[in-house]
Amino acid sequence: MTHHLDGNVLAGALSEIFTADVTTARGRCAGCGRTSPLAEAMVFTDAPGLVARCAGCDQVLATFVDAGDRVMVSLAGLSAVELRR
């Protein structure tokens, strides 16, 4: 039987990653495969939140919605994110 832990085990790894300036991270678009710094994404602010689109194919890479007491983040359009330590 394989032993597993709950998602709380990810706390250390996630806090290390998401304290960095993520705009310098390289993201790979799940649509066209283009890899570039997230700072090169086209970001639209005329929605209920921020919508980041691929500069190569216009696919949605990420969405960020600030709902006051919580933030909802989707990175569904990114097949990978590379961060330097």
C-alpha positions in Angstrom: 0.0 0.0 0.0 1.3 3.5 -0.9 1.3 5.9 2.0 0.3 9.5 1.3 0.1 12.8 3.3 -2.4 15.6 2.8 -1.7 18.8 1.0 -0.4 20.6 4.1 3.0 19.0 3.4 3.3 21.4 0.4 3.3 24.5 2.7 7.1 24.8 2.8 7.6 24.2 -0.9 4.8 26.6 -2.0 5.9 29.3 0.4 9.4 29.1 -1.0 8.2 29.4 -4.6 5.5 32.1 -4.3 7.6 34.6 -2.3 9.8 35.2 -5.4 9.1 37.8 -8.1 7.1 35.4 -10.3 7.1 37.8 -13.2 10.6 36.7 -13.9 9.5 33.1 -14.0 9.4 31.4 -17.4 6.0 29.9 -18.3 5.1 27.5 -21.0 1.8 28.1 -22.8 -0.4 25.0 -22.8 -1.8 26.1 -26.1 1.1 26.9 -28.4 4.1 25.8 -26.3 5.7 29.2 -26.3 8.0 29.6 -23.3 8.8 33.1 -22.1 8.9 35.2 -18.9 5.5 35.8 -17.4 6.3 39.5 -17.6 5.9 39.2 -21.4 2.2 38.1 -21.1 -0.5 40.4 -22.2 -2.5 41.3 -19.1 -6.1 42.6 -19.3 -7.6 44.4 -16.4 -11.1 45.1 -17.7 -12.5 41.9 -16.2 -13.5 41.1 -12.6 -9.8 40.4 -12.0 -6.6 40.1 -14.0 -6.4 37.9 -17.1 -2.9 37.0 -18.5 -2.8 35.9 -22.1 0.0 34.4 -24.2 1.7 36.9 -26.4 2.1 34.2 -29.0 -1.4 32.7 -29.4 -3.7 34.8 -27.1 -4.6 31.8 -24.9 -5.5 32.6 -21.3 -2.5 31.6 -19.2 -3.7 32.7 -15.8 -6.5 34.6 -14.0 -6.3 36.4 -10.6 -9.5 37.5 -8.9 -9.3 39.5 -5.6 -12.4 38.8 -3.6 -11.5 40.8 -0.5 -10.9 38.1 2.1 -9.5 35.6 -0.5 -7.7 35.5 -3.8 -8.6 33.0 -6.6 -5.8 32.0 -8.9 -6.0 29.8 -12.0 -2.8 28.8 -13.9 -4.7 26.4 -16.1 -3.2 27.8 -19.3 0.4 27.1 -18.2 1.7 23.6 -18.7 4.9 24.5 -16.7 6.4 27.4 -14.7 10.1 27.6 -14.2 11.4 29.6 -11.2 15.1 30.3 -10.5 16.2 30.0 -6.9 
